[in-house]
Amino acid sequence: MAFKDKVCCICDQHKKFLSRPNAGQKLYCIQCKAKITKEYGQNYWKPCSFGEFFEASSKSMEEK
């Protein structure tokens, strides 16, 4: 994934550091992720097992 493809799904800005919380498909920047966690709590993010995380990570690596 090139830098130009890295866009936060909330603020729609190009960011250098993005994450996919709990092996989700959407990318979040640090600021938006912190804002969501502060507003809705840690339970907002879907829990996932290690197997789900590993599978999603493998798919992400294959796309590169």
C-alpha positions as CSV (number, residue, x, y, z in Angstrom):
1,M,0.0,0.0,0.0
2,A,1.5,3.3,-1.1
3,F,1.5,6.3,1.1
4,K,-1.1,8.0,-1.1
5,D,-3.5,5.1,-0.4
6,K,-3.3,5.6,3.4
7,V,-6.3,7.7,4.3
8,C,-8.1,7.7,7.6
9,C,-11.8,6.6,7.2
10,I,-13.0,9.2,9.6
11,C,-11.1,12.5,8.9
12,D,-10.3,11.5,5.3
13,Q,-6.8,12.8,5.5
14,H,-3.5,11.2,4.4
15,K,-1.6,10.1,7.5
16,K,1.7,8.3,7.9
17,F,0.6,6.1,10.9
18,L,-2.8,4.3,10.5
19,S,-4.1,1.2,12.1
20,R,-6.8,-1.4,11.7
21,P,-8.2,-1.9,15.2
22,N,-8.8,-5.5,16.1
23,A,-8.1,-6.7,12.5
24,G,-10.9,-4.6,11.0
25,Q,-10.8,-3.4,7.4
26,K,-11.0,0.3,7.9
27,L,-7.9,2.5,8.6
28,Y,-7.9,4.9,11.5
29,C,-5.4,7.6,12.3
30,I,-4.1,7.9,15.9
31,Q,-6.1,11.1,16.6
32,C,-9.5,9.7,15.4
33,K,-9.0,6.4,17.1
34,A,-8.2,8.2,20.4
35,K,-11.3,10.4,19.9
36,I,-13.6,7.4,19.4
37,T,-12.1,5.5,22.3
38,K,-12.6,8.6,24.6
39,E,-16.1,9.2,23.5
40,Y,-17.5,5.6,23.3
41,G,-15.0,3.7,25.5
42,Q,-12.8,0.8,24.8
43,N,-15.8,-1.5,24.2
44,Y,-16.5,0.3,21.0
45,W,-13.9,-1.8,19.2
46,K,-15.0,-5.3,18.2
47,P,-13.0,-7.9,20.2
48,C,-11.2,-10.5,18.0
49,S,-9.3,-13.7,18.7
50,F,-5.7,-14.2,17.8
51,G,-6.8,-16.4,14.9
52,E,-9.0,-13.6,13.4
53,F,-6.2,-11.1,13.8
54,F,-3.6,-13.4,12.2
55,E,-6.0,-14.1,9.3
56,A,-6.7,-10.4,8.6
57,S,-3.0,-9.6,8.9
58,S,-2.1,-12.3,6.4
59,K,-4.7,-10.9,3.9
60,S,-3.3,-7.4,4.4
61,M,0.2,-8.6,3.7
62,E,-0.9,-10.5,0.6
63,E,-2.4,-7.3,-0.9
64,K,1.0,-5.5,-0.7
